[in-house]
């Protein structure tokens, strides 16, 4: 049995930012409470992950040759 593979259209940082936006919109409609805070926390984590990925791929962090 072969695995089904598909090519991602968006990069990881782009997908992370899109998901973070979606979570923030969802949290905005919810009343204040634990669930809302969890959604906002997850959105912050996704935004941080996207920034870290860009930072790690920056030319300033290339290994010495």
Rosetta constraint file for C-alpha pairs under 8 A:
AtomPair CA 10 CA 14 HARMONIC 5.86 0.50
AtomPair CA 10 CA 15 HARMONIC 6.01 0.50
AtomPair CA 11 CA 15 HARMONIC 6.15 0.50
AtomPair CA 12 CA 16 HARMONIC 6.01 0.50
AtomPair CA 12 CA 50 HARMONIC 6.98 0.50
AtomPair CA 13 CA 17 HARMONIC 6.14 0.50
AtomPair CA 13 CA 49 HARMONIC 7.41 0.50
AtomPair CA 13 CA 50 HARMONIC 4.18 0.50
AtomPair CA 13 CA 51 HARMONIC 7.19 0.50
AtomPair CA 13 CA 53 HARMONIC 6.84 0.50
AtomPair CA 13 CA 54 HARMONIC 7.36 0.50
AtomPair CA 14 CA 18 HARMONIC 6.18 0.50
AtomPair CA 14 CA 50 HARMONIC 7.41 0.50
AtomPair CA 15 CA 19 HARMONIC 6.14 0.50
AtomPair CA 16 CA 20 HARMONIC 6.10 0.50
AtomPair CA 16 CA 46 HARMONIC 5.29 0.50
AtomPair CA 16 CA 47 HARMONIC 6.42 0.50
AtomPair CA 16 CA 49 HARMONIC 7.44 0.50
AtomPair CA 16 CA 50 HARMONIC 5.97 0.50
AtomPair CA 17 CA 21 HARMONIC 6.21 0.50
AtomPair CA 17 CA 46 HARMONIC 6.72 0.50
AtomPair CA 17 CA 47 HARMONIC 5.83 0.50
AtomPair CA 17 CA 50 HARMONIC 6.84 0.50
AtomPair CA 18 CA 22 HARMONIC 6.28 0.50
AtomPair CA 19 CA 23 HARMONIC 6.15 0.50
AtomPair CA 19 CA 43 HARMONIC 7.32 0.50
AtomPair CA 19 CA 46 HARMONIC 7.51 0.50
AtomPair CA 20 CA 24 HARMONIC 6.16 0.50
AtomPair CA 20 CA 42 HARMONIC 7.48 0.50
AtomPair CA 20 CA 43 HARMONIC 4.26 0.50
AtomPair CA 20 CA 44 HARMONIC 7.11 0.50
AtomPair CA 20 CA 46 HARMONIC 5.95 0.50
AtomPair CA 20 CA 47 HARMONIC 6.44 0.50
AtomPair CA 21 CA 25 HARMONIC 6.23 0.50
AtomPair CA 21 CA 43 HARMONIC 7.28 0.50
AtomPair CA 22 CA 26 HARMONIC 6.23 0.50
AtomPair CA 23 CA 27 HARMONIC 6.06 0.50
AtomPair CA 23 CA 39 HARMONIC 5.90 0.50
AtomPair CA 23 CA 40 HARMONIC 6.86 0.50
AtomPair CA 23 CA 42 HARMONIC 7.74 0.50
AtomPair CA 23 CA 43 HARMONIC 5.96 0.50
AtomPair CA 24 CA 28 HARMONIC 6.09 0.50
AtomPair CA 24 CA 39 HARMONIC 7.02 0.50
AtomPair CA 24 CA 40 HARMONIC 6.08 0.50
AtomPair CA 24 CA 43 HARMONIC 6.55 0.50
AtomPair CA 25 CA 29 HARMONIC 6.80 0.50
AtomPair CA 26 CA 30 HARMONIC 6.84 0.50
AtomPair CA 26 CA 39 HARMONIC 7.87 0.50
AtomPair CA 27 CA 36 HARMONIC 5.11 0.50
AtomPair CA 27 CA 37 HARMONIC 7.79 0.50
AtomPair CA 27 CA 39 HARMONIC 6.07 0.50
AtomPair CA 27 CA 40 HARMONIC 6.62 0.50
AtomPair CA 28 CA 36 HARMONIC 7.91 0.50
AtomPair CA 30 CA 36 HARMONIC 6.22 0.50
AtomPair CA 31 CA 36 HARMONIC 7.06 0.50
AtomPair CA 32 CA 36 HARMONIC 6.08 0.50
AtomPair CA 32 CA 37 HARMONIC 7.61 0.50
AtomPair CA 33 CA 37 HARMONIC 6.35 0.50
AtomPair CA 34 CA 38 HARMONIC 6.18 0.50
AtomPair CA 35 CA 39 HARMONIC 6.36 0.50
AtomPair CA 36 CA 40 HARMONIC 6.31 0.50
AtomPair CA 37 CA 41 HARMONIC 6.04 0.50
AtomPair CA 38 CA 42 HARMONIC 6.13 0.50
AtomPair CA 39 CA 43 HARMONIC 6.20 0.50
AtomPair CA 40 CA 44 HARMONIC 6.26 0.50
AtomPair CA 41 CA 45 HARMONIC 6.30 0.50
AtomPair CA 42 CA 46 HARMONIC 6.29 0.50
AtomPair CA 43 CA 47 HARMONIC 6.26 0.50
AtomPair CA 44 CA 48 HARMONIC 6.15 0.50
AtomPair CA 45 CA 49 HARMONIC 6.13 0.50
AtomPair CA 46 CA 50 HARMONIC 6.24 0.50
AtomPair CA 47 CA 51 HARMONIC 6.33 0.50
AtomPair CA 48 CA 52 HARMONIC 6.08 0.50
AtomPair CA 49 CA 53 HARMONIC 6.17 0.50
AtomPair CA 50 CA 54 HARMONIC 6.46 0.50
AtomPair CA 51 CA 55 HARMONIC 6.08 0.50
AtomPair CA 52 CA 56 HARMONIC 5.98 0.50
AtomPair CA 53 CA 57 HARMONIC 6.30 0.50
AtomPair CA 54 CA 58 HARMONIC 6.21 0.50
AtomPair CA 55 CA 61 HARMONIC 7.99 0.50
AtomPair CA 56 CA 61 HARMONIC 6.55 0.50
AtomPair CA 57 CA 61 HARMONIC 7.16 0.50
AtomPair CA 57 CA 62 HARMONIC 7.96 0.50
AtomPair CA 58 CA 62 HARMONIC 7.45 0.50
